[in-house]
Amino acid sequence: MTPIDLMDADSRITIASRSGDVLPFSRGILASSLLSTGIATEEAYRLASVVQSRLLKFGTGTIDAEQLVGMIREILVDEEPDGTAERWLAWRTAKRSGRPVVVVFSGAPGVGKSTVAARMAVRFGISSVITSDSIRDVLRTVIPVSVLPELHRSTFELVDSEGPAQFSNFDRQANAVANATVAVAQRLAAERRSAILEGVHLLPGLIGRALASHSARPVVIERLIVERSDDAHKAKLERRAISQPLRLGDRHVADIGRIRAIQSHLQTKAGASGTPTIGTENLAQATHEIVDEIASLVDSEGVAP
């Protein structure tokens, strides 16, 4: 348990797991698990407190873990009649399947990929968040400019004027970085570790195809994050230029046209690969859809032995 979990632990109530372990009930752990359904943090803690009160109402002592799950489900059905109970149970099933979960967020610079990835990591309890920018920086130290010059240029600088070769340089950089990212994802999957991958280089459909035959049978969910409004996209880049000056955001603002072109290019690839697109205006709904898709994939392909 973390210090917060220990602080939330109630020694008056103990939970007996299937493995025979007996641990104190933790409001913090339960609230954290409820975040996977997409509800607000405050609501997750409120519901966890309702469960704690219900347990105390029936007296102190030890409760079987499966009995606790049934009680939580009843409370969620009564308190959140919008499918929260089903999503929570589905996420528990996915976690107990033994299969790593890989969530991939691609998108043009400035659409909010990092923000979405960080929030989803907290909600799903996934500690490994890999950015394609970090992979690109590593590759730059071992692959010289003479071998792959595209790798050593900023992504948006690789978009040429309109024509059949408009994105050829961008695609070369993206493929090099994405293939290296796949290698990292394969290693994490082999270790049965879930991960969130995010970056402009993760061309829609690429990660899913690369991990399709992996022995760990990872559950791969891909989403393309888009900003549909030109003005809103530019405003996000302007805010980032102020809040993160080391990222040289002024150059991104000046090249908003190329960045919007990258988004259109990624949308075309998403359409060809069947990758859904999402905005950042309703992350709760996006969370719902991701959990539902994870659950459907686990159900359709079975759980690991």
Secondary structure, 3 states (H helix, E strand, C coil): CCHHHHHHEEEEEEEECCCCCEEEEEHHHHHHHHHHHCCCHHHHHHHHHHHHHHHHHCCCEEEEHHHHHHHHHHHHHHHCCCCHHHHHHHHHHHHHCCCCEEEEEECCCCCCHHHHHHHHHHHHCCCCEEEHHHHHHHHHHHCCCCCCHHHHCCHHHHCCCCCCCCCHHHHHHHHHHHHHHHHHHHHHHHCCCCEEEEECCCCCCHHHHHHCCCCCCCEEEEEEECCCCHHHHHHHHHHHHHHCHHHCHHHHHHCHHHHHHHHHHHHHHHHHHCCCEECCCCHHHHHHHHHHHHHHHHHHHCCCC
